[in-house]
Amino acid sequence: MSLENDLKDKLNPEQYKAVSTIEGPILIIAGAGSGKTRVITYRIANMLEKGIPQSQILALTFTNKAAKEMEERIKELTGKKLNNLTVSTFHAFGVRILRQEITKLGYRENFSIYDETDKKALIKESGRELKFSADAMDLYKISTLFSDIKTGRKSWNSESDMYRSLYEEYQSGLKLFNSVDFDDLIVLPIKLFKENPEVLEAYRNRFRYIMVDEFQDTSHQQYEMMHLLANKNIAVVGDDDQSIYSWRGADFQNIINFEKDFPDVTEIRLEQNYRSTGTILAAANGVIKHNTNRKDKELWSGNGNGKPIELYSPENEAAEADFIAEGILGISVDEKRNYDDFGVLIRANTQSRAIEEAFLENNIPYTMSGGTSFFERKEIKDIISYLRVIANHDDDINLLRIINTPRRGIGKAAIESINKVASTMNFSLWESIQAILSSSEEECPVSEKTKADFEAFSNIIENSKSMLSGKGLAKKVRALVDEINYFDYLISENPKSEKSARFKYMN
């Protein structure tokens, strides 16, 4: 069966229109369960069938999982390898741009990306430099404020102005360590495009067909990035009734902005729901009709009315957990369901304990999704960075992470010195340190004390090279942790935290 016949056979009229309309701006309002993923994948497959090169298509979505699933489904439809098709999250696409172009913004090519743990560590170090009191250093609050400032969700005011100098110090620290944070992955490409019109034009010429999934969840910056890139052939898929991420910058007004910025837009509504029953949709429609500033739509289903909706108000979290466990046990027996057919959604990880206890008591196997990965903990990342630099002295990213961790007197001025040598001589940072150590007193760009600190750090790395060969790596790592007094450093950084004790126990 040809793709054209497949489209007519498997898509309803509205879906078919969305898939077959390739040219011009398109706004696809896709209600929950209306088959939007099918529309997106078939639409890209149809574009490829019509002879549009893979390299000219850019599909943006919000999770790596969604991007991977979308690509796999397109492969199944087309039977092609899709080596030149770009299906990506906004942030991953931002990384791709920066990997190619970041030198135009004054960074070196091999920049690192700070996660939330690294970000808070730099904020804390910046606060120490500026003599901020411990009481003023609410890292979660400050990190959130800096994100809001950087992405334009907030402006400085009388309440937040005390942190303005800290923000500037934090930004300076990012540049010094050749690093960017998560927000920069969108903010910096926009800056790049605005300051370098020729770069923007090159990307616009390459990606002539753009698709955006979950459009209602785009932030103002993501919309601006998309708008800068877009030619006339852009399709966005979303539903304002499903916009729930305003707390992290999502702006459902982008749907309205899209209609203003692309006045000749074709609007297509997908209102047939394939997932739910009529009863559930009636309840959902009854709730969302009270929303303001929304696109009117009426989801309908061909699946019949189904079972009535049940409401349960537990007395406490233990009763709630018991209700969930009993419900799963009952349905699994009555409908012969496997346990992996069930999912329990919670608002925060702190709510999981009662549910986990109920599952254990009832012998219900489960897996938890979310939380902090072992390898994302600061202490683990630090030690892994030591191992990477020991294995490869020229690993600039990891060297910058550990050169003053634990603190050994190598401050910002010292790091600026080795950065300058690296830039002038086209050296790695390790080679720059060695050049400084071999320089004469007259030519040395740093003080004798800093030179001694560099030498001490260099000796730690050089003397540890043998640890990577032979057996007993775990014991050797424990010896390294003791040699650099890392445990004492953790205690000084987190005197009231159990993290230090946990780390010592692990070793």
Steps between C-alpha positions, in 0.01 A plus 500: 500500500636843405540764769221707342253210528627430852429860598140487378446161661638578847421869550173682559424799271650763732812293560537445126475875435771567762727236347451594137528880546875554473546856378433811706448557874265254672351504850376156602281511810526141625279405792616237747509151348423627150794328332737794469813281512362297211434824311854628557669175398280450194549864405880467501477168314278670240749787463779251434275314253445830315877538453583751773859425616541372856753774572237771440262367769521599868259344751511640855341341804540512877652174620775275371262207535242666274768591244634144492153345467410744223815414304442126542143528371612699196761232428231232514279696260770586248749214533778761484797547735432874542865592559437862398162557665505723810253393769601665824398671820534879505791482742683223313464705182640800688799287602553399137507865393738600779738210430547644152480873565577585865844642421319794341372585850846497656501143638739219416359207302507232771261669741326313780132512595423558866214304650309625804759359742787675321297820472433515874866424575610795285239727659630396842861564399404836347320593821812412697708727275260788562479434877126421496378379837382141540148623582478677164606191303178308439642311200166373370342845516804669341533237226132545411537879501804486270312273260204739498727800440697332223192380314313828542224363722592757765686831523711639780296678766549636852455154650745315276750779431728384784588199284588696186875506578484128579336434164775692322764306694326174413491593131866596515575163660320312224709677235821446697437126526392489132159377606134565432195417705175340384331833422796604284421217259212712372613851597844480339384373157256793489785737587715331235234540232436865582868594507598291196238537223708286263484207744123537532461513124702180461269316741188645336625381162569154633178438695226598258233285667451524875257312725446565871324251727331590832496861384293612799798417724751722318649785700536854370868433418425173321237678292747777418761246394244322279375829356853608407563170321166467325441551132139483378480120534444446871247277673431513873293245687348578838199547720458799727285291735801281574733786595604420859863616513469875551708460818801407287446762232245343265282766339172389340481850351750374244206349312352849470843643412539241226175612336621862512848427369372270222173665389442261209497201734281195429329374817406133532321353804534139609205431729441125470643331807628143461614448858204560729131425535210741458450532876859608560488748212172648621657561840815646344299727271294612798816606685694668220206700366553731800853584380540850360693607190470158340416352163151356513501129430282204586680168528294196406560128502379199306584269793158513668418649840706256709500470877386785724767713667565425868610758755678404821605733782741321735550607858876502474789390281502146645133452409570642155788255450286205615225603258748508212650162589159336544381649171798359313457156658128494417534614138795268435286201606167608347646608164804267500738794479876488556652733755690684227163611359462739797655838568469726806561872450611709797565873528832467685744226594427566868155346452637162398578356841145402603429354156826302500421362845151393385646331191758312708234390747285365216789345304443732203825539301578854390770729364546865592562759231661830592730616777871573485722251324800368693728637229344848520607554862771761534739277693479223240546743210805652670677167549413385148650827373824419683510159332436652158778756537737230627415295190512802264689803631371712211134465603438873557140460613575264787826674590313824563258312723770368733787747481378669817285218640571463786615858528876524465552872443446501123250782463348686208809707426711185472248334270489813285880473468496143370208586271705784354802277443278232344344754263830663403698178449211281381570269794271284709462627857728223626769603253453860615560399862816314399619803303450722806683252723799493263515879458763714667420727790516804270266349239254328735150659473397391853636541851738251657221380729263436207782327315548274802126428506512405131794272571317328786198437278721379216677256732170350615401427141843375390549279805159339449557381142591148612165453677322438172703188421476168680238391750349656810372826347240545776771488769715742300210744464445489877870583545466795260197628691706490820804660338309806380306524830174488309299380797610801707404722208149351492457561872611863463260550210205318657546505878133417566458254217495124512660491156852503643429211732338305219800553277741372768279198557507421125877495516 
